[in-house]
Amino acid sequence: MGEILEKLALPLPDIRTLPSIEAQLIIAFRLAVIASQNDYDYRDQLAERLGGARAVTRILIITETIGFAWPEPFQIGRPCCSLTTHDEIWLIAAIRLAACENRPGFDALSREMISGDARDRIYNDLRGFVATYAGTRGWPSRCPRQY
């Protein structure tokens, strides 16, 4: 328990210190959440950030899936805010794991918060997003070896 509290006490990374692609994904996710909760049409801005309309559709699906599965409101920052949230850092870690096809890692990251069926849906939606996004951005370039 002490280890968990120590991790929570660590400051969250500033979005400007993240790799550029991860910062762009957090900002795109923030815009997607805002768009899904309001009558704003951010599709053009999202398409520009994500490389096309298919990636926009996929990220909007992810916002909906996470919104239904998350045990409490998913915390995001404002699009212009440089501070990240624990939920945004979880999202980046989940995207990395899905991009590297590391389902055991994703389950370990998410098991305590999300039930099995919802976890399956989120993982599959993340894989769909990654497949579309990687086609426009060539990401990820490297995945760590799984043992």
N, C-alpha and C positions, 0 to 999 in steps of 0.2 A: 504494500500500500504506500509506503514511503517513497518508493521509486516513481509511482504514478504522480504523487503530489509534487515531487521534484520536477518532473517533466512539465506539469501544469504551471509551475512557477517560472519556467524559462520564458523569456520574451519571444513572441512570435516574430517571424522574419518580416522585415519591411518589403513590400512588393518590389521595390527598386533593387533589392539585393538578390532577388530570385533570377534564375535563368530567364532570358527574355521570353521564350516560348511559354513558360509557366506563368509569368506575369500577364501575358496576353490572354491566356486561357482563363485566369481568374477574372480579369476585366470583362472578357466576353461572357463568362458565366453570370457575372453581376448584371450586365446588360440584359441577358436572357431572362433572368429572374424578374427584373423590373418590367420588361416587355410582357412577360406572362401574367403579371399581376395588375397591369394597367392597360390602357388603350393606346399605348405608344407602339409605333411600328419601327423597331430597331433592326429589321431584317437587313437593310442595306448596309448599315454600320457593322452588323455582325458578319455578314457575308464578306465584307472587306477584311475584317480581322481574321476570319476563319478560312477564307479561301473559296467560298462558294455557298450556294443555297442549300445543298445537301448537308453540309456541316452545320448550318444554322438549324435545319430541321432536327438533326440529331441532338444538338445541344438543348433545344427546346424540349425534346423528349426526355432528356436526362433531368432537366429542371422539374418536369412533372413527376417523373418516377421517384426522384429523391424527395420531392415535396410530400408525396403520399406515404413513403416508407419511413421517413425520418421521425424519430420518436418525439421530437420537439421542433419548433421552427428552426430551419437551417439558417445559420447566421452568416450574413454576407456584409461586406463593407460597401460604402458608396463607390460608384465607378471612379471618382476622382481621389479617393482616399488611399494613402500609401500603406496603411496598416492592414494586416491580414487577420483573419479569424481562424479559430481552431477548425471550424467546418471547412473553410477554404483550403487549409493545409491538408485536411483529410481528403478533400476532393482531388488535389494534385497528386497525393500519394496513391489514391485509388486509380486515377488515370494512368499513372506510371505503371502500376501493377497490371492493369488491363492491357496496356500497350505491350507489355512484356509477356503477356499470356501467363501471368503468375496467379492463378486462381487460389492456391493455398495461401499465398501472401495476402490477397484481397480478403479472403475469409477471416484470416487472423486479424486483419485490420478492422473488420466490420462486424464480426460475430457478436460482440457484446451489445451492439446497438441495434442491429437489424436482423429480423427473422430470416430463415432460410429462403423462402420464396421471394421475399423482397430483395434479398441479397442477390439471388439469381438474376432477377430482372435488372437490377442496377448494374451488375457486372456485364450482362449481355448488352445493355444499352451503352455502357462505356466502351465495350469492344466495337459496337457499331459506329460510335462517334470516332474512335481512334482510327478505324479502317478508313473512314471518309476523310478525316482530318489529315492523316498521314499521307494520303494520296495528293493533298494539296500543299503540304509543307515538308514532306520527307522526314517525318518525326515518328518514332524515336530513332535516333541513329544507333544507339547501343543499349542493350539490356544487360543487367548483371546476370551472371550464371546462376541457375537455380540448382540447389543440391537437395 
